[in-house]
């Protein structure tokens, strides 16, 4: 049925209901991943259409932590991060770092404007998340472009280097160690 409607020239697939929500919105909110995937094949779909609350489908998916919907939207041909507001761009950046999606990390515009040293509810910074995922390319972006603090500690007193040592991922350990040495500060680890 959805395929038929998408192929019908007279059908406005961006037609909104009284709440400002379109078929895309319905698929996003209901977690209908198959229907969402079909809708995203259309070049006529507006991926950034706002509902009456001012949300876009991506901002709603971010708030509701639907990783598959987020990934489908970000991967679709019509998604343009510049059409999302700055808060949503930062949420996309956090999501990409936490999920180890270095392609998305690289498309976030002007990464330097975000404070990557802010801690989440678990006390982790973006650098700690990237290190825990053993994602060398994201760690490089955070260190070189975003000036991530390698000496920040989580709620248990662990640094990104300590987390890297626990993971045993040598390229990330080497990257962090080199960066820390370049600052001239001592490298210290928790006593355990």
VEXDREN-2710 file (C-alpha; in Angstrom, 1 decimal):
% VEXDREN-2710
k/r/px/py/pz
1/UNK/0.0/0.0/0.0
2/UNK/2.8/2.5/0.9
3/UNK/4.7/1.6/-2.2
4/UNK/1.6/2.3/-4.3
5/UNK/1.1/5.7/-2.6
6/UNK/4.7/6.6/-3.1
7/UNK/4.5/5.9/-6.8
8/UNK/1.3/7.9/-7.2
9/UNK/2.1/11.4/-8.6
10/UNK/-1.0/13.1/-7.2
11/UNK/-0.4/12.0/-3.6
12/UNK/1.3/14.5/-1.2
13/UNK/3.3/12.4/1.1
14/UNK/4.1/15.4/3.2
15/UNK/0.5/16.2/3.9
16/UNK/0.2/16.9/7.6
17/UNK/-2.6/16.2/10.0
18/UNK/-4.0/18.6/12.6
19/UNK/-0.9/18.1/14.8
20/UNK/1.4/18.9/11.8
21/UNK/2.4/15.3/11.5
22/UNK/3.0/13.5/8.2
23/UNK/3.2/9.8/7.3
24/UNK/6.9/10.1/8.0
25/UNK/6.0/11.3/11.5
26/UNK/3.6/8.4/12.0
27/UNK/6.3/5.9/11.0
28/UNK/8.9/7.5/13.3
29/UNK/6.6/7.8/16.3
30/UNK/5.3/4.3/16.0
31/UNK/8.6/2.6/15.4
32/UNK/7.4/1.3/12.1
33/UNK/10.9/0.7/10.6
34/UNK/9.7/-1.1/7.5
35/UNK/7.3/1.7/6.6
36/UNK/9.9/4.3/7.4
37/UNK/12.4/2.6/5.2
38/UNK/9.9/2.6/2.3
39/UNK/9.1/6.3/2.9
40/UNK/12.8/7.2/2.9
41/UNK/13.1/5.9/-0.7
42/UNK/11.1/8.8/-2.0
43/UNK/12.9/11.9/-3.1
44/UNK/9.6/13.8/-2.3
45/UNK/9.7/13.2/1.4
46/UNK/10.5/16.2/3.7
47/UNK/12.8/14.7/6.4
48/UNK/12.9/18.0/8.4
49/UNK/9.2/18.8/8.5
50/UNK/8.3/20.2/11.9
51/UNK/5.2/19.3/13.8
52/UNK/3.2/21.9/15.8
53/UNK/5.6/21.4/18.8
54/UNK/8.5/22.5/16.5
55/UNK/10.1/19.1/16.5
56/UNK/11.6/17.4/13.5
57/UNK/11.4/13.6/13.1
58/UNK/15.1/13.4/14.0
59/UNK/14.8/15.5/17.1
60/UNK/11.8/13.3/18.2
61/UNK/13.8/10.1/17.6
62/UNK/16.7/11.6/19.6
63/UNK/14.6/12.4/22.6
64/UNK/13.0/9.0/22.5
65/UNK/16.3/7.2/21.9
66/UNK/15.1/5.2/18.9
67/UNK/18.6/4.3/17.5
68/UNK/17.3/2.5/14.4
69/UNK/15.1/5.5/13.4
70/UNK/18.0/7.8/14.0
71/UNK/20.3/5.7/11.8
72/UNK/17.7/5.3/9.1
73/UNK/17.2/9.1/9.0
74/UNK/20.9/10.0/9.0
75/UNK/21.6/7.4/6.3
76/UNK/18.8/8.6/4.0
77/UNK/19.7/10.6/0.9
78/UNK/17.7/13.7/1.8
79/UNK/18.9/14.2/5.3
80/UNK/20.7/17.5/5.8
81/UNK/22.1/18.1/9.3
82/UNK/22.2/21.9/8.6
83/UNK/18.4/21.9/8.6
84/UNK/18.3/20.7/12.3
85/UNK/18.8/23.3/15.1
86/UNK/22.0/23.5/17.1
87/UNK/20.6/21.5/20.0
88/UNK/19.6/18.6/17.7
89/UNK/23.0/18.8/16.0
90/UNK/24.7/18.4/19.4
91/UNK/22.4/15.4/20.2
92/UNK/23.3/13.8/16.9
93/UNK/27.0/14.4/17.7
94/UNK/26.6/12.7/21.2
95/UNK/24.6/9.8/19.6
96/UNK/27.2/9.3/16.9
97/UNK/30.1/9.2/19.5
98/UNK/28.2/6.9/21.8
99/UNK/27.4/4.5/19.0
100/UNK/30.8/4.7/17.4
101/UNK/29.5/6.2/14.1
102/UNK/32.5/8.1/12.9
103/UNK/30.9/8.9/9.5
104/UNK/28.2/10.9/11.4
105/UNK/30.8/12.5/13.7
106/UNK/32.5/13.9/10.6
107/UNK/29.4/15.5/9.1
108/UNK/28.4/17.5/12.2
109/UNK/29.2/21.1/11.3
110/UNK/31.8/23.1/13.2
111/UNK/32.4/20.5/15.9
112/UNK/34.5/23.0/17.9
113/UNK/31.4/24.9/19.1
114/UNK/30.3/21.9/21.2
115/UNK/31.7/21.3/24.7
116/UNK/32.9/17.7/24.4
117/UNK/34.0/17.7/28.0
118/UNK/30.5/17.8/29.4
119/UNK/29.6/14.6/31.3
120/UNK/26.6/12.5/30.7
121/UNK/24.4/10.9/33.4
122/UNK/27.1/8.2/34.0
123/UNK/29.8/10.8/34.4
124/UNK/31.4/10.0/31.0
125/UNK/32.6/12.5/28.5
126/UNK/32.4/12.0/24.7
127/UNK/36.1/11.0/24.7
128/UNK/35.4/8.2/27.2
129/UNK/32.6/6.9/25.1
130/UNK/34.7/6.9/21.9
131/UNK/37.6/5.2/23.8
132/UNK/35.2/2.5/25.2
133/UNK/34.1/1.8/21.6
134/UNK/37.8/1.5/20.6
135/UNK/37.0/4.0/17.8
136/UNK/40.4/5.4/16.9
137/UNK/39.0/7.8/14.2
138/UNK/36.5/9.4/16.6
139/UNK/39.1/9.7/19.3
140/UNK/41.3/11.6/16.9
141/UNK/38.5/14.0/16.0
142/UNK/37.8/14.6/19.7
143/UNK/41.4/15.2/20.5
144/UNK/42.5/17.2/17.5
145/UNK/39.3/19.1/16.5
146/UNK/37.4/19.4/19.7
147/UNK/40.2/19.6/22.2
148/UNK/38.8/16.9/24.5
149/UNK/40.2/16.8/28.0
150/UNK/42.2/13.6/28.4
151/UNK/42.6/14.2/32.1
152/UNK/38.8/14.3/32.8
153/UNK/37.6/11.7/35.3
154/UNK/34.3/9.9/35.5
155/UNK/32.3/9.2/38.7
156/UNK/34.7/6.4/39.6
157/UNK/37.8/8.4/39.1
158/UNK/38.7/6.8/35.7
159/UNK/40.2/8.7/32.8
160/UNK/39.9/7.9/29.1
161/UNK/43.4/6.3/29.2
162/UNK/42.4/4.0/32.0
163/UNK/39.3/3.0/30.1
164/UNK/41.5/2.3/27.0
165/UNK/43.9/0.2/29.1
166/UNK/40.9/-1.8/30.4
167/UNK/39.8/-2.4/26.8
168/UNK/43.3/-3.3/25.7
169/UNK/43.0/-1.5/22.3
170/UNK/46.6/-0.5/21.7
171/UNK/46.1/2.1/18.9
172/UNK/43.8/4.1/21.1
173/UNK/46.1/3.7/24.1
174/UNK/49.0/4.9/22.0
175/UNK/47.0/7.8/20.7
176/UNK/45.9/9.0/24.1
177/UNK/49.4/8.5/25.6
178/UNK/51.0/10.6/22.8
179/UNK/48.4/13.3/23.2
180/UNK/48.9/13.4/27.0
181/UNK/52.7/13.5/26.7
182/UNK/52.4/16.4/24.3
183/UNK/50.6/18.5/27.0
184/UNK/53.6/18.2/29.3
185/UNK/51.4/17.0/32.2
186/UNK/52.1/13.8/34.1
187/UNK/50.2/10.7/33.1
188/UNK/48.5/9.1/36.1
189/UNK/46.2/6.2/36.5
190/UNK/43.9/5.3/39.4
191/UNK/45.4/2.9/42.1
192/UNK/43.5/-0.3/41.9
END
